[in-house]
Amino acid sequence: MKRELPEGMYKLGDGVTTEEGTWKLTPSALTQVTPTARAKGVPRGWRAAKMTWTISNKTSEVQQLLDLSPTVRYGAMGRPAAEFTDAGIEGIPDTISDDPPRVKPGGAYTLTVGVAVPADAAGEPVTITTRPSTMFGDTGNVDFFEGPFPGAAARKDSILRPRSAPDTDKALAFGQWKADPQMTVDHVRPEGTADGRATYSGELTVRNAAAVADLPYTPMKKSLRVYYGDELKEAELIPGGADAADTGFIAPQRGATHTFYFSLPKGAKAESVTVEVTDLGNAEATFEGKIAD
């Protein structure tokens, strides 16, 4: 069965008028490419594709080029895709400058962007969120686009449908889902040592349960506090906020996954850890579990 997008989301290839009718955004579908020796930003072994953005000035005045500020995620869990540049793939220009690109009245500006995902992600959906920004910060409309990454048949079943754990005052196990807001912590594993301290990584996944792309949006700006041992000794505070990674808004009925890193004090060992998720200082969920081998 053909999967329809939630209301307010658009397919790659559709044009969307935004910024009170000032601009029209038309992102193309993704086309698979083979990176050249000049490519920058493609992780080893990942698949590469490119897309064009046509940004049309719908006014009768010269306009400074709109800053797309896209957030690109792939797959059901919404993991971050990589953006890259190459010959003929120049990426997004710097529009917050003393001499930004400009678009004449009724004209259009076309740019080419590179997107890379892991080799096994071909056919998975790529979700792109744009929120134009200016020198005064993020001020524009939020628009969501989605389409399959080329190289395999589009996966129509790759939608995140988590089963929430029963309401409880106890900590949830890694991999269980908090019901409201929908989130989970999982895949906590060792990463080696640095400066004599054991280092680890984990994944926080947040899902926007809204049925349509309407306010309130769900930005991923969570803070994490990591504890270890039975005495819950604090290992790390990982702040969220505007400068945190992967803070772009999450599309309706979609998830977003952020990989976080922490370390233990020198000489400290732990078989399990506890992770508390907070938003603006308010505790939202607590997860605990063993560190994977």
Disulfide bonds with the S-S distance in Angstrom:
none
